[in-house]
Amino acid sequence: MLTKDDLGKIKLLITAGSSRVIKCVGKLEDRMEKVEEKLERVEDKIEFIPTKEEYFNSMDKLMGEVLKVREEQTVIGKVLSDHSDRLEKLEGKVGISSSF
């Protein structure tokens, strides 16, 4: 059986333990506040990052434009080559030398 002295010691241990738990909870609350603040900053920063779908849609559009430009370059290169050949023939018939 427990004596009054034993009960008093148990009460002191519980009080000391509970105050330590309260301090730990306070520290955890402070840490949680800091984490929440950092999370808010991260959310603010990533707000303008496009979603995966938005990103891929814009990349599809961009790649479509790049392909169009490449095709145009090929066509323009062929037309330029044809014009150069034609000019050389005409210059040869007229007797003008090319300055290129």
Secondary structure as UniProt FT lines:
FT   HELIX           4..46
FT   TURN            47..48
FT   HELIX           52..94
//
